[in-house]
Amino acid sequence: MVNGATDTAVISTDQRGIVTSWNSGAGCILGWSEPEMLGKSLGRIFADGDGQARLSRKMEDAIAHGTGGGEEGWRVRKDGSRFWWY
């Protein structure tokens, strides 16, 4: 069911922000296929130029406070285009 959701990105990472699952919706929205993202840092989707640092801060917050994922902000697709993630 999760992989069939093509209009919603469902992405899982480990504690370092390395992608462990990537549904077809994430592929439709962001442009990378699951094989292209598995084992890679999710930092590549952040459009502000400090993707890895921003991802690290988000992961620390998630571990410390049980939050994370889905925050609004600019993201970047595989083709380099930017979009507002909400």
PyMOL commands that set and color helices and strands:
alter all, ss='L'
color gray80, all
select helices_A, chain A and resi 24-30+34-37+42-45+51-65
alter helices_A, ss='H'
color red, helices_A
select strands_A, chain A and resi 11-13+19-22+73-76+82-85
alter strands_A, ss='S'
color yellow, strands_A
deselect
rebuild
show_as cartoon
